[in-house]
Amino acid sequence: MDTVLRLYGEEPEDIPLKGRIGKLSPYFGRSEMSRRCRDALREHGTVKADAIAVQAMKDKGLDPDKDRKLRSDFIRRILVSLHDLRKAGEVEKIGHGRGVVWRLK
């Protein structure tokens, strides 16, 4: 499969994975993601995953506009946390697609 992708000029590592993230991030400690999500929701009421990711990157001294791949990784990880919080009954999802916002229940 990787060889076919390379024939078409794609690098398999550049293609985002779907679903759960397997590796721990070197940027986040244990429970930091869910804590960041809850804090952002308490502060703003409703929030998009991208807004949480941008703030997290800025807090860690990273530039969200320059490193798009890392920003995408942060967003995916935050979405996993938000979905876990939704399953636990703590937050609710409003909307679909790119316009999704989250809020505390």
C-alpha positions in Angstrom: 0.0 0.0 0.0 2.8 2.4 0.9 4.5 1.8 -2.5 1.3 2.7 -4.4 1.0 5.9 -2.4 4.6 6.8 -3.2 4.0 6.1 -6.9 1.4 8.9 -6.8 3.7 11.3 -4.9 2.3 10.8 -1.5 4.1 10.0 1.7 2.2 7.5 3.9 3.3 9.4 7.0 1.7 12.6 5.8 -1.8 11.0 5.5 -3.8 11.6 8.7 -5.0 8.6 10.6 -8.6 8.0 11.4 -9.9 7.1 14.8 -8.0 6.9 18.1 -4.5 8.1 18.5 -2.2 5.3 19.6 0.9 7.1 20.8 1.1 9.5 23.7 2.0 13.0 22.8 5.2 14.5 24.2 3.4 17.8 24.6 0.7 16.7 27.0 0.7 15.1 30.4 -1.7 12.7 31.9 -5.3 14.1 31.9 -4.1 17.4 30.5 -6.3 17.2 27.4 -9.6 16.7 29.2 -8.6 19.3 31.7 -7.9 21.8 28.9 -11.2 21.0 27.3 -13.2 21.5 30.5 -11.4 24.8 31.3 -12.0 26.2 27.8 -15.7 25.2 28.0 -16.1 26.8 31.5 -14.4 30.0 30.3 -16.1 30.4 26.9 -19.4 28.5 27.2 -19.2 27.0 23.7 -15.9 26.3 21.9 -14.5 24.6 18.8 -11.8 22.0 19.0 -9.6 24.2 16.8 -9.8 27.0 19.3 -8.6 24.7 22.1 -5.8 23.4 19.9 -4.6 26.9 19.0 -4.6 28.0 22.6 -2.7 24.8 23.7 -0.1 25.4 21.0 0.4 29.0 22.1 0.6 28.0 25.8 3.4 25.6 24.8 5.3 28.2 22.8 4.4 26.7 19.4 3.2 28.6 16.3 -0.2 27.2 15.2 0.1 29.0 11.8 3.5 27.6 10.9 3.2 24.0 12.0 -0.1 22.8 10.4 0.8 19.1 10.8 1.2 19.5 14.6 -1.9 21.6 14.8 -3.9 18.9 13.0 -2.5 16.4 15.5 -3.5 18.6 18.5 -7.0 19.0 17.0 -7.4 15.2 16.6 -6.3 14.6 20.1 -8.6 17.2 21.5 -11.5 15.7 19.5 -10.8 12.3 21.0 -10.9 13.9 24.5 -14.2 15.7 23.7 -15.8 12.6 22.4 -14.7 10.7 25.6 -16.2 13.5 27.7 -19.4 13.3 25.6 -19.6 9.5 26.3 -19.2 10.3 30.0 -22.1 12.7 29.8 -20.1 15.8 30.6 -20.3 17.7 27.4 -22.6 17.9 24.4 -21.9 18.3 20.7 -23.8 21.0 18.7 -23.8 20.7 15.0 -22.0 18.5 12.4 -18.9 18.7 10.3 -16.5 21.7 10.5 -19.1 23.8 12.3 -19.3 21.7 15.4 -19.1 23.4 18.8 -19.0 21.8 22.2 -20.5 22.9 25.5 -20.8 21.6 29.1 -24.0 19.8 30.0 
